[in-house]
Amino acid sequence: MVNVFIGSIIRQKVRERKLTVSEFARSINRSRTTVYDIFRRKSIDVDLLLTISQALDYDFIGEIYLTKRDNIAKKCFLAIEIDPSELPCDSKEIAERDKLEVRVLLKEKLKSIIIKEKEREQKRANCE
């Protein structure tokens, strides 16, 4: 697992773009207090990270979580936090078949990312 202190990296990217905390807070539709809280976080909600990625024009997931892995794990797990109130229907109504399809799609996507990463690492090793 990648050990990343995401809050400090976000703070660094805000500084690199010469944004004030207030400007950054407005761009992600959050308060200054929330931004300072984000700067102290070790982990972050994926939805918020995507919003921040857009505001700072920086792919945190691709650049940090995918390329900074030292070793590719044999098993990878993806957790997605979902607010049940934002679902279009009651979560109990979601069929097991639908859940399985989502799991399969996520697994396939993760496998393709891992394969691409292995290929990049092999190319780097061959160039050296």
C-alpha positions as CSV (number, residue, x, y, z in Angstrom):
1,M,0.0,0.0,0.0
2,V,1.3,3.5,-0.8
3,N,2.0,5.5,2.3
4,V,1.1,9.1,1.2
5,F,0.3,12.1,3.4
6,I,-2.2,13.6,0.9
7,G,-2.9,16.8,2.9
8,S,0.7,18.0,2.7
9,I,0.8,17.2,-1.0
10,I,-2.3,19.2,-1.7
11,R,-0.9,22.1,0.3
12,Q,2.3,21.9,-1.8
13,K,0.3,22.0,-5.1
14,V,-1.8,25.0,-3.8
15,R,1.5,26.8,-3.1
16,E,3.0,25.9,-6.4
17,R,0.0,27.4,-8.2
18,K,0.4,30.5,-6.0
19,L,-3.2,30.3,-4.7
20,T,-4.3,31.7,-1.4
21,V,-6.2,29.5,0.9
22,S,-9.3,31.6,0.2
23,E,-9.0,31.3,-3.5
24,F,-8.4,27.5,-3.3
25,A,-11.4,27.2,-0.9
26,R,-13.7,29.0,-3.3
27,S,-12.4,26.8,-6.2
28,I,-13.5,23.6,-4.4
29,N,-16.6,25.2,-2.9
30,R,-15.4,24.7,0.7
31,S,-14.6,27.0,3.7
32,R,-11.1,28.1,4.6
33,T,-11.4,26.0,7.8
34,T,-12.2,22.9,5.8
35,V,-9.2,23.6,3.6
36,Y,-6.9,23.8,6.6
37,D,-8.4,20.5,7.8
38,I,-7.7,19.0,4.3
39,F,-4.1,20.1,4.6
40,R,-3.8,18.0,7.8
41,R,-5.3,14.8,6.5
42,K,-3.5,11.6,5.8
43,S,-6.4,10.3,3.7
44,I,-9.2,11.8,1.7
45,D,-12.6,11.0,0.1
46,V,-12.1,10.1,-3.6
47,D,-14.9,12.5,-4.6
48,L,-13.2,15.4,-2.8
49,L,-9.8,14.4,-4.3
50,L,-11.3,14.5,-7.8
51,T,-12.7,18.0,-7.1
52,I,-9.3,19.1,-5.9
53,S,-7.6,17.5,-8.9
54,Q,-9.8,19.5,-11.2
55,A,-9.3,22.8,-9.3
56,L,-5.5,22.4,-9.2
57,D,-5.2,20.7,-12.7
58,Y,-3.2,17.9,-11.2
59,D,-4.0,14.1,-11.4
60,F,-3.4,13.1,-7.8
61,I,-4.6,9.6,-8.3
62,G,-2.5,8.9,-11.4
63,E,0.7,10.7,-10.3
64,I,0.8,9.8,-6.6
65,Y,-1.2,6.6,-6.0
66,L,-0.4,4.8,-9.2
67,T,3.2,5.8,-10.0
68,K,4.6,5.9,-6.5
69,R,4.0,2.3,-5.6
70,D,7.2,0.6,-4.8
71,N,5.8,-2.9,-5.2
72,I,2.7,-4.0,-7.0
73,A,0.6,-6.1,-4.6
74,K,-0.6,-9.5,-5.7
75,K,-4.1,-8.5,-4.5
76,C,-5.5,-5.0,-4.7
77,F,-8.6,-3.7,-3.1
78,L,-10.6,-0.7,-4.0
79,A,-13.0,0.9,-1.5
80,I,-15.5,3.5,-2.6
81,E,-17.4,5.5,0.0
82,I,-20.9,6.2,-1.1
83,D,-23.5,8.4,0.7
84,P,-26.7,6.4,0.6
85,S,-28.8,9.5,0.4
86,E,-27.1,10.4,-3.0
87,L,-28.1,7.0,-4.5
88,P,-31.0,7.3,-7.1
89,C,-32.8,4.5,-5.3
90,D,-32.9,2.8,-1.9
91,S,-29.6,0.8,-1.6
92,K,-31.6,-2.3,-0.7
93,E,-33.1,-2.2,-4.2
94,I,-29.8,-2.7,-5.8
95,A,-29.7,-6.3,-7.0
96,E,-26.8,-8.6,-6.1
97,R,-26.3,-9.0,-9.9
98,D,-25.6,-5.3,-10.2
99,K,-23.2,-5.3,-7.3
100,L,-21.3,-8.2,-8.9
101,E,-21.1,-6.4,-12.3
102,V,-19.6,-3.3,-10.6
103,R,-17.1,-5.5,-8.8
104,V,-16.1,-7.2,-12.0
105,L,-15.7,-3.9,-13.8
106,L,-13.6,-2.4,-11.0
107,K,-11.5,-5.6,-10.9
108,E,-10.9,-5.4,-14.7
109,K,-10.0,-1.7,-14.6
110,L,-7.6,-2.3,-11.7
111,K,-6.0,-5.3,-13.5
112,S,-5.4,-3.1,-16.6
113,I,-3.8,-0.4,-14.5
114,I,-1.5,-2.9,-12.8
115,I,-0.6,-4.4,-16.2
116,K,0.2,-1.0,-17.6
117,E,2.3,-0.1,-14.6
118,K,4.2,-3.4,-14.9
119,E,4.9,-2.7,-18.6
120,R,6.2,0.8,-17.7
121,E,8.5,-0.6,-15.0
122,Q,9.8,-3.2,-17.5
123,K,10.5,-0.5,-20.1
124,R,12.3,1.6,-17.5
125,A,14.4,-1.4,-16.4
126,N,15.2,-2.2,-20.1
127,C,16.3,1.4,-20.7
128,E,18.7,1.4,-17.8
